[in-house]
Amino acid sequence: MILLALVFLVPFYFLLVNSVKSFGDILTNSAGWPHAFLWNNYAQAWKITAFPKVFGNSLLIAVISNVLLALISSMAAYRMVRRDTVFNRLLFAAFVAAMVIPFQSIMIPLVKVVSTLGLMDTRTGLIICYLGFGAPLSVFLFHGFVKSVPREIEEAGRVDGCSTYGIFFRIVLPLMQPIIVTVIILNALWIWNDYLMPSLILQSPSRQTIPIATYAFFGQFTKQWDLALPALVLGITPIVIFFLAMQKYIIEGIAQGSVKG
């Protein structure tokens, strides 16, 4: 396991070490230790990418998308489990089937639909797209978790006068904390690092996310590795910190959700 972990950590070594090298040093000695630590690379990458702006865009899109995905998917899954009708079973099957559809096969129709709705080059349009593509997996995980919630707890709440919404928000939703955190972590990793969908929807430089801004260092004829690598480090640092802080919930949430599903 240690050897396997080291294999996966090797790319991070190359990323961190080369982020403080000169362009020539990267090309001639990419695996070696830097001859001189050029911390100014980070300052230049910060300035060229307008990092505070693109960081704010990525953070806004990721937070809103995650909150809506967790709320809407949990409500949908709860309804499907507690109202076991033919329609709800077919709807759940459609969500599961949607998980295997590759994005590349529908990205052109997606752009056409977003353009027709007047949502091109807007954060709202991108967030709606993330809701559509993130819902299948989220609903699947929530669906399995809701099955583990005893109905007796809900019946007790109903006897005490709780409405259906009261039962969900006051009783069921707090019990979903492990799977909610799991869904948020998985979707946050995907949304934060996604390049393809923002590149299709967002066009204005003021609305760019971190992956799009970083791609500016990779041209057709040249690649500015001495600036691209620091930009990549700046981009992944927030999500790595978030993941390390929340990782203990992942196994617990998936074990209680997807396995039962």
C-alpha positions, 0 to 999 in steps of 0.5 A: 500500500505504501508503494502504491501510495508513492506511485500516486504521489509521484505526479505531485512531486513533479508538480511541486518541484517544477513549479519553482524552476525556470523554464529551461531548468524544467526542460533539462532537469524535470525530475531533479531538485531546483537549482534555485527556488523561483517563488516569483513564478507563483506571483506571475501566475497569480497576476496573469490568471487574475487568480482572485477573480477566477477563484471567486468564480469557481467557488461561487459555481461550486458552492451553489451547484453543491447546495442545490444538488444536495437539497434537490437530490435528497428530496427527490430520492426521499420521495421515490423511496417513500412513494414506491409507485411504478412512475417513481421506480421508472424515474429512478431507473432513468436516473441510474441509466443516465449515469452511463451516458458519456458527456461527449455524446451530448455536449453539442445538443447541450450547447444548442439547448443552453443557447436557445434558453439564452443562458450561454456565457452565464454562471446560471447556465453552467450551474443548471448544467451541473445540476442536470449531470450531477443529479443521477449519481446524487439521487442514486446515493441518497436513494440507497441511504433513505432506505436505511432510515426507519419509517417508525421515526417518521411515523412518530413525527407525523403523530406529533403533527409534523407535515411531510416537509417538516418530517423531511427537514426536521427528522430525515435530513439531519440523519442524512449528514454522512451521505450529504457530505459524501455527495458534496465532496464527490461533486465538489471534486468534479465541479472544481476540476471540470474544464470541458463544460465551463469551456463550452458555456463560459466565454467572457474572461471575467467569468472564467473558472480556474481550469480555463484560466490555467489553460491559457498557458498552453498554446498551440506552439508553446507551453509556459510550464514555468507559469502553468505549474504554479497556476495548477498548484494554486488551483488544486490547493483549495480542493485538496485542503477541502478533501483532506478535511472531509475525507473521513465521511466518504467511506461511511456515506458510500457504505450506507448509500450505494451498497444498499441501493 
